[in-house]
Amino acid sequence: MGLVKARPALVYTVLRLLAFLVPFGILMLFPVFQDLFWLAAIFAALIGLSLSILFLRRPLNDVTTGLADRRRERERADDSAAEDAAADAVYGEGAVRSGDGMPSDGAAADARRSDEDGR
């Protein structure tokens, strides 16, 4: 995982932290919240949640899109491995494959010949 793939998640995380820490810092300037810091934390969390819902949709969309793309790539790799295993089971181990991962016509013809010879 490179920095390029992690960048949207990092940006979103930093922005969410800022959406909490800035209101918390401002609230801590009031004398009432200096004694009740837990109340300032609750209010800052609510303010931060509101700000992130209103203003951080695009960074959140970038993060979720990146996660979905990574999941699709992983599923494609798993599907490809399963298809290779199925082809090996049908055509035998070491069947000649074309560039797209499917057995070539020559390998299919060899498999048919071996089936006919076996009958």
N, C-alpha and C positions, 0 to 999 in steps of 0.2 A: 504494500500500500504506500503510494508515494504522497508527497506533500500536496500535489495537485488534487488528489482524490480526497484528502482530509481537509482541504481548505474550507469548503462550505460548512462543514461541521464545526470547525474551529471558529469561523466568523460568527456563526449562529450562537455558539456557546458564549463567546466574549460579549456579544450584544445582549444576550439574556442576563449575564452577570451584571453588566452595566445598568440594565433596566431595573435591577434590584438594588445595586449598591449606591447609585446616585440618589434615588429617593430616600434610601436608608440614611445616607450621610446628611441629606437636607433635613430630614426629620430629627436626627440626633442633635441638630443645632438648637432646636426648641427645648427650653428647660423642662417641660413636662415629660418629654420622651427620654431625657437623660436618666431619670429615675425608673422609667418604665420602658427599658430598651426592647423588651419582648413585644410590647405593643407597637413600637416603631417598626420592628421586624415584620410583624403581621401586616401592618399598613403598607410597608415597602413591598412585601410579597404581592399584595393585591394590586398595587400600582404597577409593579413590574409585569404581572400577568396581563393586566389591561394594555399596557404599552406594547407588549410582545404580540398580543392578539391583533392590535390595530396596525402596528408598523413593521412587524417582522414576518409577514407572510411570504415574501419572496425568498429570504434566506432559509426559512423552514422548507419551502418548496424545493429549493436547491438541494438541501440535505436529504429529503425524502426521495427525490428523483435519483440522486447518486446511490442511495441505498437500494432502491428498486433495480437500477441498472446493474449493480454488483450482484444482486440476487439472481437476476436473469442470466448473467454471464456464468455464474456458478451452476445454475440449473442446466444451461446449455452444455457445459462441460460434463456434468453428470449424465445428461441424456446421451451425449456422444459416446461416453464410456459404456453405457448400457447398450447402445446400438452396436458398438464394436463387439461387445461380449456376445450379443445375440447373433451377429453375423459370424463370429468365430464358431459358435455352437452349430449353426446351420451349415456353413461352408467349410468348416474345419479350421484348425489353428494354422496361421500363416498364410491364409488366402491372400492373393494379390489384390490390392485395393487401388482404386482410381484416386484421383486427387480430391474428390469430394467425400472420401471415407467409405464409399460403397464398394463392394466387390466389383472388379472389372468384368467385362463380358467373357474374357478368357477364363477367369476364375469360376464364373457361373457355368460355363461350358464344361470345364474340368469336373465340377461337382456333379453335373448331370451325367457325364460319362461314367464317373465312379459309381453313381447310383444305378445306372443301367448295367454296369459290369457286375455289380453285387447281386442283381436279381437272378 
